[in-house]
Structures are given as structure tokens and as C-alpha cells.
Amino acid sequence: MSSDDEDVASPEEMLRVIEEQRVATARRLYGDPLLLYVPWGVAWLLGFTALFLHYGLDGHPYAPISQTQALAVLMSAQLVAGAVAAFGFVRMNRGVRGDHTARGTMYGYAWFAGMALVWVICMRLSPLLPPDESGLVWGGASLMIVAVLQMAGGSIWLYWPMFFIGVWVAAVDALGVLLGAGWHALLTAVLLGGGFIVAGLWLRRRR
């Protein structure tokens, strides 16, 4: 056998190289699911569990946690999650040029603008509402932005898992708002907090 024959890769080796390149490309284009989903899942699991223990399902708290303390847990956890997700977006756009980078930049600004608008609206309306209802407005409006931007991101990058995650967030958020503050906190903690953790792990394994 000649040396040229020895240098020719087998079909199995060529398929392995192609698959490795496909996975590497997907990670650059869609980011690491562990960084983009799991931190938000942990933040919501902790924060909305604290709110659930404050609200209860029958109007009586299940633990001596004030609304201020519960919101502090939620906001602190979300700040950490946002920082980790931002790091994930930076890694996603590193080494990628052209339309993809522009889309990612505009998408990131859309998140910032949406959450800033929620902050302004809720700050204006919260003093006019009972405490439980004001908390429901904060949670429901924030998750509305998450749902819409997840679906928008799936549409921008033609990535169905991201789009369906947005649909799931919208459905859980709507149901929780209809049922009330305690149920909204419970459903968000379990179905969205736990769901985002599961989704991040599943998407990472699927890659």
C-alpha cells in the first residue's frame, strides 16, 4: 500500500470530522445552553420559591419571608444570571462576523430595553396596587418580555427549541397571572425555573 493510500481518511473518520465541525459551528451560532438557560432557571427557582413562601396559595404565608426579602432574592439571583448569560452571548459572538454579530448585538439591546421598560412601568403602577397584585405585575411583565424575546430569537436564528421555550414561558406566565400571585410564583419556580434547568442540560446533551 502506498503512502498516499495511507493518508486518505476513512469514511468513518471523515464523518467524525464533519460532525465535530457541525457541533462547533452550532455552539458558536447558538451559544452554550448551560450559560444561557441554567442560570435563569436557578434564579427563578430560588426567587419565585421565596415569593411563593411569602404569598402562599390561600393568602397566608408559608414562611416568615417578607415581600421585600423575597424580591431581593429574586433580583439578586437574576442579576447573577444576567451576568452569566451576557458572558455566554459574548462567547457566542466571539470569532463570528457579519450579520450574525449584528443580530446578536441588536438582540442584546432588545433585552436591555425591554427589561428597562418593564422597570419603568412597574415602578409607576406598583404604588397604585395592593402588595400581592404589584408583585404579580412585576413577575408577569418580566416573564412576558422573556417569552416574546425567546420567540423572537428563535425566529431570528431559525432555532425551533428557542422559539418553543418562549411559547412555554408565555403559557406558564399567562396561567399564573390568571390564577393569582401565589400560583404564579409556584408555577414559575417549578415549571420555568426547573424547566430552564432541564432545557439547558437537554440542549447541551443534544449538541
Protein Blocks (a to p, Z undefined) as FASTA:
>chain_A
ZZklmmpccfklmmmmmmmmmmmmmmmmnopfklmmmmmmmmmmmmmmmmmmmnomnopa
fbdcdfklmmmmmmmmmmmmmmmmmmmmmmmmgopacjllmmmmmmmmmmmmmmmmmmmm
mmmmmmmpcfklmmmmmmmmmmmmmmmmmmmmmmmnopaklmmmmmmmmmmmmmmmmnoj
klmmmmmmmmmmmmmmmmmmmmmmmZZ
